[in-house]
């Protein structure tokens, strides 16, 4: 996955990270009490820091490591249009 973050969307309980290659992952907001308690405006005020390796929210003074989020908390989702690898090698008719 190309880990260049392009967008973050929020629900009441989750943060959806969207990447340049079309991939995405979902992170529970419960990992960050500051993000959980933040307003929508505060959550939308984010920036990439540290050579694309972190996310910073200035209004709530929160920093999260993108590699750690991907490794520890994220539930990856395949990019749209991509199919999961299959062990079936027979040609389709």
FENPE-V975611 format. One record per helix or strand of 3 or more residues. SS is the DSSP state (hx for helix, st for strand). FROM is the first residue (numbers start at 1). TO is the last residue. Records with the same first field share a line. If there is no record, write none. Layout:
# FENPE-V975611
SS->FROM-TO / FROM-TO
This chain:
# FENPE-V975611
st->5-10 / 14-19 / 24-28 / 46-49 / 54-57 / 62-65 / 75-77
hx->29-31 / 33-37 / 40-44 / 58-60 / 66-73
